[in-house]
Amino acid sequence: MFGSIGRKGFELKDSAETFLKEVSGIWFLTRETLYCSFIEPLKGKPNKWGPVWVQMEEVGVKSTVIVFLVAFLIGVILAFQTAYQLEQLGALEFVGALVGVAVTRELGPLMTALVMAGRVGASFTAEMGTMKVSDEILALETMALNPVKFLITPRFLAILIMLPCLTVMADLMGILGGFFIGVTTLGIDPTPYIDNSLDRMQLKDFVSGIIKSIVFAGIIVMVGSYLAFVIEGGAEKVGQNTRSSVVVSMILIIIADLFFTAIFFFFT
């Protein structure tokens, strides 16, 4: 019995040490990425924007269709759900207001980030993880090239620019989805729908969503990059870390969303 307790104690200790090691690793990689992205250009080492444009196309342009579709469907679903409750209160015309506020403050940035974590975060880990196991990253270091500057910075800048843009477009598509269902299916007059939406939505709703999207962008690229850089082994390990990248990114995005939602609730 005492031996079992002792083993459990060692396992908990090992788990805590592993967790702290992973957190510190992500922190140091994040600090290095921020330095390479924003401090080095001020010291005469500018970023090369060619790779950034390439990543912006991969991260943003090629993700627009799926982001638009998901946001539109979320707006449709939200309109149906809110209409079910508001109709019982005789306030069906306020469906647009609820859809607009919920999408801009919460569902737009959150769903966009989750889609990007699955699509982009996984690709970051797979691409750089393959480079790690094939010693391409080691080759960069041999040639005196900083892998963080060469590989992570373009991806970091690209997603930092494109995720807020995709979030704004997702907000518009979600509102459009709610409007479409409200007018064509729920029988709400377009003019009151639009007026109530504009009256209830405020600039801080959009701003809070954009702030969240910037934080989510950092989570996606740093988790994906870190799990690629720590890969040891072959292709099997690349697959495992790619899967872990998606799961960890989604969990951290939801936790960050909760944190910022609480802040905006109490301080705005």
C-alpha positions in Angstrom: 0.0 0.0 0.0 2.7 2.4 1.0 4.7 1.5 -2.1 1.6 2.3 -4.3 1.2 5.7 -2.6 4.9 6.4 -3.1 4.6 5.6 -6.8 1.6 7.9 -7.2 3.6 10.7 -5.5 6.4 10.3 -7.9 4.0 10.2 -10.8 2.4 13.5 -9.7 5.8 15.0 -9.2 6.9 14.0 -12.7 3.6 15.3 -14.1 4.1 18.6 -12.4 7.7 18.9 -13.6 6.7 18.0 -17.2 3.9 20.6 -17.1 6.2 23.4 -15.8 8.8 22.4 -18.4 6.3 22.7 -21.2 5.0 26.0 -20.0 8.5 27.4 -19.6 9.4 26.1 -23.1 6.4 27.9 -24.7 7.2 31.0 -22.8 10.8 31.2 -23.9 9.8 30.4 -27.5 7.1 33.1 -27.4 9.6 35.6 -26.0 12.1 34.8 -28.7 9.4 35.1 -31.4 8.3 38.5 -30.2 11.9 39.7 -30.1 12.6 38.5 -33.6 9.3 39.9 -34.9 9.3 43.4 -33.4 12.6 44.2 -31.7 15.2 43.0 -34.3 13.7 45.1 -37.1 14.3 48.2 -34.9 18.0 47.1 -34.7 18.5 47.0 -38.4 17.4 43.4 -39.0 14.1 43.8 -40.9 11.7 41.0 -41.4 11.5 39.5 -44.9 7.9 40.0 -46.1 8.0 37.6 -49.0 7.5 34.5 -46.7 5.0 36.5 -44.7 2.8 37.1 -47.8 3.0 33.4 -48.7 1.9 32.5 -45.2 -0.9 35.1 -45.2 -2.3 33.4 -48.3 -2.0 30.0 -46.7 -3.4 31.1 -43.4 -6.0 33.6 -44.4 -7.0 33.5 -48.0 -7.3 29.7 -48.2 -9.3 29.7 -44.9 -12.0 32.2 -46.0 -14.5 29.7 -47.4 -14.6 27.4 -44.4 -14.7 30.4 -41.9 -17.5 32.1 -43.9 -19.5 28.8 -44.0 -19.1 28.1 -40.2 -19.9 31.7 -39.3 -23.0 31.9 -41.5 -24.3 28.6 -40.0 -23.6 29.8 -36.5 -25.7 32.9 -37.2 -28.5 30.8 -38.5 -28.5 28.4 -35.5 -28.3 31.3 -33.1 -31.2 33.1 -34.7 -33.4 29.9 -34.4 -32.4 29.4 -30.8 -33.0 32.9 -29.7 -36.2 33.2 -31.6 -37.6 30.2 -29.7 -37.2 32.0 -26.4 -38.0 35.5 -27.5 -41.2 34.5 -29.3 -42.6 33.4 -25.9 -41.9 36.9 -24.5 -43.4 38.7 -27.5 -40.0 40.2 -28.4 -39.2 38.4 -31.6 -37.9 41.6 -33.2 -34.9 41.6 -30.9 -33.4 38.4 -32.4 -31.1 40.6 -34.5 -29.8 42.4 -31.5 -29.0 39.2 -29.7 -27.4 37.6 -32.7 -25.3 40.7 -33.4 -23.9 41.0 -29.9 -23.3 37.3 -29.4 -21.5 36.9 -32.7 -19.3 40.0 -32.4 -18.3 39.6 -28.7 -18.1 35.8 -28.5 -18.9 33.4 -31.3 -17.2 35.2 -34.2 -13.7 35.3 -32.7 -14.1 31.9 -30.9 -15.3 29.8 -33.8 -12.9 31.4 -36.2 -10.0 30.6 -33.8 -11.1 27.0 -33.3 -11.4 26.5 -37.1 -7.9 28.0 -37.6 -6.5 25.9 -34.8 -7.7 22.8 -36.5 -6.6 23.8 -40.0 -3.6 26.1 -39.5 -2.2 25.0 -36.1 -2.0 21.4 -37.3 -0.2 22.4 -40.5 2.4 24.4 -38.6 3.2 21.5 -36.4 3.3 19.0 -39.3 5.4 21.2 -41.6 8.0 22.2 -39.0 7.9 18.8 -37.3 8.8 17.2 -40.6 11.7 19.6 -40.9 12.8 18.8 -37.4 12.9 15.0 -37.9 14.7 15.4 -41.2 17.3 17.6 -39.6 16.4 20.7 -41.8 16.2 22.8 -38.7 19.6 21.6 -37.6 20.9 22.6 -41.1 19.5 26.1 -40.6 21.4 26.4 -37.3 24.6 25.1 -39.0 24.3 27.9 -41.6 24.0 30.4 -38.7 20.3 31.0 -39.5 17.9 31.5 -36.5 15.1 28.9 -37.0 12.7 31.1 -35.0 13.4 34.1 -37.3 13.3 31.9 -40.4 10.4 29.7 -39.7 8.2 31.0 -36.9 8.3 34.8 -37.4 6.6 34.7 -40.9 3.9 32.4 -39.6 3.4 34.5 -36.5 3.1 37.8 -38.4 0.8 36.3 -41.0 -1.7 34.8 -38.5 -1.5 38.0 -36.4 -2.7 40.0 -39.4 -5.1 37.5 -40.9 -7.0 36.2 -37.9 -8.4 39.6 -36.9 -9.4 40.1 -40.5 -11.1 36.7 -40.7 -12.8 37.5 -37.4 -14.3 40.7 -38.7 -15.5 38.9 -41.9 -16.9 36.0 -39.7 -18.8 38.6 -37.6 -20.4 40.0 -40.8 -21.3 36.5 -42.1 -22.8 35.5 -38.7 -24.9 38.6 -38.6 -25.9 38.0 -42.3 -26.9 34.4 -41.4 -29.1 35.6 -38.6 -30.7 38.3 -40.8 -31.4 35.8 -43.6 -33.2 33.4 -41.3 -34.9 36.2 -39.4 -36.4 37.7 -42.5 -37.1 34.6 -44.6 -38.2 32.1 -42.0 -39.1 33.9 -38.8 -41.1 36.5 -40.5 -39.3 39.5 -38.9 -39.6 42.8 -40.8 -36.1 43.8 -42.1 -36.3 47.4 -40.9 -36.9 46.7 -37.2 -34.4 43.8 -37.4 -31.6 46.1 -38.7 -32.6 49.0 -36.4 -32.5 46.8 -33.2 -29.2 45.3 -34.3 -27.6 48.6 -34.8 -29.0 50.0 -31.5 -27.7 47.2 -29.4 -24.3 46.6 -31.0 -21.5 48.9 -29.8 -18.0 49.6 -30.9 -16.7 47.8 -27.8 -18.3 44.6 -29.0 -16.2 44.6 -32.1 -13.1 45.7 -30.2 -13.3 43.0 -27.6 -13.6 40.4 -30.4 -10.6 41.7 -32.2 -8.5 41.7 -29.0 -9.5 38.1 -28.4 -8.6 37.1 -31.9 -5.1 38.6 -31.5 -4.6 36.5 -28.4 -6.0 33.4 -30.1 -3.6 34.0 -33.0 -0.6 33.9 -30.6 -1.8 30.7 -29.0 -2.3 28.9 -32.3 1.1 29.7 -33.7 3.1 29.3 -30.5 1.6 26.0 -29.5 1.9 24.6 -33.0 5.5 25.8 -33.3 6.6 24.6 -29.9 5.2 21.1 -30.4 7.0 20.9 -33.7 10.4 22.0 -32.3 10.3 19.5 -29.4 9.7 16.5 -31.6 12.2 13.6 -31.1 11.8 10.6 -33.3 10.3 9.8 -36.6 7.0 10.4 -38.6 4.9 8.7 -35.9 5.9 11.4 -33.4 5.1 14.1 -35.9 1.5 12.7 -36.1 1.2 12.6 -32.4 2.4 16.1 -31.8 0.2 17.4 -34.6 -2.9 15.9 -32.9 -1.7 17.3 -29.6 -1.3 20.7 -31.2 -4.9 20.9 -32.2 -6.2 19.7 -28.8 -4.0 21.9 -26.7 -4.6 25.0 -28.9 -8.4 24.5 -28.6 -8.3 24.1 -24.8 -6.1 27.2 -24.4 -8.3 29.2 -26.7 -11.4 28.4 -24.7 -9.6 29.2 -21.4 -8.3 32.5 -22.8 -11.8 33.3 -24.1 -13.2 32.7 -20.6 -10.5 35.0 -19.1 -11.1 37.9 -21.5 -14.9 37.5 -21.4 -14.8 37.9 -17.6 -12.5 40.9 -17.9 -14.8 42.6 -20.5 -17.8 41.8 -18.4 -16.6 43.4 -15.2 -14.6 46.3 -16.7 -16.6 47.4 -19.7 
